């Protein structure tokens, strides 16, 4: 009987925006190690709500990070998007088989998607041609990441076999419930919401004025097809999203405006 070579384990890049020492990324990495070789490259501290910012005018520093006395990954003093770029170009020097960003503290649904560093890490992976998933747990209060990590591993295993359509990532939101309380899984669309922002005016110890952003989220779309409503109804929400911001519905209408003719520079007009 001929010797059969062992099947190569997939390489899985893990990042987040809560920082490399956040419990969510630890639980995620431990679960993903069951199905692949995991490389963690994440911000050295909290970088939530930075969107898809990248560092251009300052140097980036990469250092090894140990947890419980063992090497865990690499910490970067930059944004989630920086971490993914640096991981692919310098740490791995190849595209991994999969990127998983998370597990985020708090949901990333509706309008929050555009602010999210967690989603942006996955978006950067998608831009680089890597099948990518962003995972969030819908709570800030005493989070239990065990089911979310298990679900992430199951989804990752499925995606590694099937892949993801080009230029698209999966944004996953998991209700903070016990597994038996989850009602199921829904493939959803991004909900519509907006923040009713306010700024608290405060004083520092030197009596200088400063502002602290607060506000509440107004839900505009109450359809069960949306990510936000689905997690309220105890469903895991999986939303395919992409980084093409073109409004294709409006494109044809805008073309009828003949702007290129109406606003043509005088020197070009006949």
ABEGO torsion letter per residue (X at the ends): XBBBBBBBBBBBBBBBAAEAABAAAAAAAAAAAAABBBBBBBBABBABGAEABBBAABBBBBBBBBBGGBBAEBBBBBBAAAAAAAAAAAAAGBBBABBBBOBBBEBBBEAAAAABAAAAAAAAAAAAGBBBBBBBBBBABGBBAAAAAAAAAAAAAAAAAAEBBBGBBBBBBBBBBBAAABAEBBBBBBBBBBBBBBBBBBBBAAGBBBBBBBEBBBBABABAABAAAAAAAGBBBBBBBBABABBAAAAAAAAAAGAAAAABBAAABX
